[in-house]
Amino acid sequence: MSGRDVHFEIPADDVERASAFYAGAFGWQLSSMPGKGYTLIRTAPSDEQGMPQ
């Protein structure tokens, strides 16, 4: 195991505002999951399967 976090949750009342903040502040890539109520956050480059490199 690489010692990296692979899952965490950040609660937010305004998801669009929070997404804009984290994308701007940290350069994270955020993708909404329609119908799931989740937003996926990529904090590092990933491979074709979505696994962090």
C-alpha positions in Angstrom: 0.0 0.0 0.0 1.3 3.4 -0.9 0.0 5.2 2.3 -2.2 7.5 0.3 -5.8 8.3 1.1 -8.2 6.7 -1.4 -11.5 7.8 0.1 -12.6 10.8 2.2 -15.8 12.8 2.5 -16.2 16.6 2.7 -19.7 17.6 3.7 -21.0 20.8 2.0 -24.3 22.7 2.0 -23.4 24.3 -1.4 -21.7 21.6 -3.5 -21.1 23.9 -6.5 -19.3 26.5 -4.3 -17.3 23.9 -2.5 -16.3 22.3 -5.8 -15.1 25.6 -7.2 -13.1 26.3 -4.0 -11.3 22.9 -4.0 -10.6 23.0 -7.7 -9.2 26.5 -7.5 -7.3 26.1 -4.2 -5.8 22.7 -4.9 -6.2 22.0 -8.6 -8.4 19.0 -7.9 -10.6 17.6 -10.6 -14.2 17.2 -9.5 -16.9 15.1 -11.3 -20.5 15.0 -10.3 -22.1 11.6 -10.1 -25.7 12.2 -11.4 -28.4 10.5 -9.3 -25.9 9.4 -6.7 -25.5 12.6 -4.6 -21.7 12.3 -4.8 -18.9 14.2 -6.4 -15.7 12.3 -7.2 -12.5 14.2 -6.5 -9.2 13.4 -8.2 -6.3 14.9 -6.2 -3.6 13.3 -8.3 -3.1 12.1 -11.9 -4.8 8.7 -12.6 -4.4 5.9 -15.1 -7.0 4.7 -17.6 -8.9 2.7 -14.8 -9.0 5.8 -12.6 -6.3 4.6 -10.2 -4.0 7.2 -8.8 -0.5 7.1 -10.2 
